[in-house]
């Protein structure tokens, strides 16, 4: 039996390879016989362990960029590498397979099934992934404990507060052990205090587990606390979106190795 050793160069390449690398991406939509360009020659990178916000005014293209990063749609042109894999031209079936393995989603509206307990809601992605029932339950329990809901395993969504529902959604995103968490306005349906608690949870997961977290948001207060902000205006990257559009200063200066 031969043993293939990993070289130091290969290790370094894995560590420095961005989780998300998008080059010269455009996205066009056609409605009523006319074409609209939602993304125009966009190039971005998101590195392992970063906590990044995607921000911009309405119509800037941030939701379109999110759907492309999340493999919910394909670019009209350009290239996208996710975790080192070229995913630019995948079929819908192949997109779904990679998406389920690599990306954990958190949505503003929680998207929990009302008749299922918190535990069963968290187990759902693993049911689709055909994970063994015993392992599903163990991983779901561990994820709920990690988000502070170890005492709410049997509660249904109507027995949980808004913040607790979003914690269940975060736990559900974690159980697949994804390369990245992609959160779309995760505090949009929450009051200020509860929203701050959810953002604190994201930061804890980012620091303690090294999770790469990408948050799409309108909220400049969230943007100020990110490692980095990817700004969009009129479908193009806007490097200083916090200062130029929101008139606020970031609290942290990103340092990338």
CORMO-V986238 format. One record per residue. N is the residue number from 1. OMEGA is omega in degrees with one decimal (* if undefined). Layout:
# CORMO-V986238
n->{N:N}
omega->{OMEGA:OMEGA}
This chain:
# CORMO-V986238
n->{1:2:3:4:5:6:7:8:9:10:11:12:13:14:15:16:17:18:19:20:21:22:23:24:25:26:27:28:29:30:31:32:33:34:35:36:37:38:39:40:41:42:43:44:45:46:47:48:49:50:51:52:53:54:55:56:57:58:59:60:61:62:63:64:65:66:67:68:69:70:71:72:73:74:75:76:77:78:79:80:81:82:83:84:85:86:87:88:89:90:91:92:93:94:95:96:97:98:99:100:101:102:103:104:105:106:107:108:109:110:111:112:113:114:115:116:117:118:119:120:121:122:123:124:125:126:127:128:129:130:131:132:133:134:135:136:137:138:139:140:141:142:143:144:145:146:147:148:149:150:151:152:153:154:155:156:157:158:159:160:161:162:163:164:165:166:167:168:169:170:171:172:173:174:175:176:177:178:179:180:181:182:183:184:185:186:187:188:189:190:191:192:193:194:195:196:197:198:199:200:201:202:203:204:205:206:207:208:209:210:211:212:213:214:215:216:217:218:219:220:221:222:223:224:225:226:227:228:229:230:231:232:233:234:235:236:237:238:239:240:241:242:243:244:245:246:247:248:249:250:251:252:253:254:255:256:257}
omega->{179.7:179.5:178.6:-179.1:176.8:-178.8:177.2:179.3:179.2:176.2:-180.0:179.1:179.5:-176.5:-175.0:178.5:179.6:171.6:178.5:172.4:-178.8:-177.6:171.0:-177.8:168.7:175.0:179.8:173.8:178.3:177.8:176.9:178.2:178.9:-176.9:179.1:179.5:-178.2:175.2:-173.1:175.2:-177.8:174.4:178.9:171.9:174.2:-172.3:-179.3:176.6:177.5:170.9:-166.5:172.6:168.5:-171.9:176.2:179.0:176.2:-179.4:-177.3:-178.7:-175.3:177.5:176.9:177.4:178.6:-178.5:177.9:176.6:-178.3:-179.5:173.8:177.0:-179.0:177.0:173.5:175.2:-178.0:-174.0:-179.6:173.6:177.1:-179.1:177.7:-178.8:176.1:-177.4:-173.0:-171.9:-178.2:172.0:179.5:178.2:179.9:175.6:-179.2:-179.6:179.7:179.9:-179.1:-178.1:-167.6:-170.4:171.7:-175.7:170.6:-175.1:179.5:-173.9:175.0:179.8:175.7:176.4:-169.5:-175.9:-178.3:175.0:176.1:-179.2:-177.9:175.5:-179.3:179.5:-170.1:-179.3:-179.7:173.4:178.7:178.6:177.0:174.7:-179.9:-173.4:-179.0:178.2:177.5:-177.1:-179.4:-179.2:178.5:177.1:-178.7:179.7:179.1:174.5:-178.4:179.8:174.5:-178.3:179.4:-179.7:-177.4:-173.4:-174.1:-177.6:173.4:-177.2:-178.8:176.7:-178.1:173.9:178.3:179.1:178.0:176.9:-179.8:175.3:175.1:179.3:177.4:178.0:178.9:178.6:-175.6:-166.6:179.6:-177.7:-173.1:173.3:-173.0:168.9:178.9:-173.7:-178.7:-179.1:-172.0:178.8:-172.8:-178.2:-174.4:173.8:-172.5:-177.7:-179.0:176.3:178.3:178.4:178.6:177.9:175.8:176.9:177.7:-178.3:177.6:178.7:178.9:-176.2:-174.0:-178.1:-179.7:-177.9:170.5:-174.3:179.1:-175.4:174.6:-173.3:169.7:-167.1:-179.6:178.4:174.4:-179.5:-178.3:-175.1:-180.0:171.8:-175.7:177.0:171.3:-177.1:176.6:171.4:179.0:174.9:180.0:178.3:178.2:-168.0:-174.7:-172.6:-178.8:-177.4:-170.7:-177.4:-176.3:178.0:174.6:179.9:175.6:179.2:-177.5:175.0:-176.8:173.8:-178.4:177.8:*}
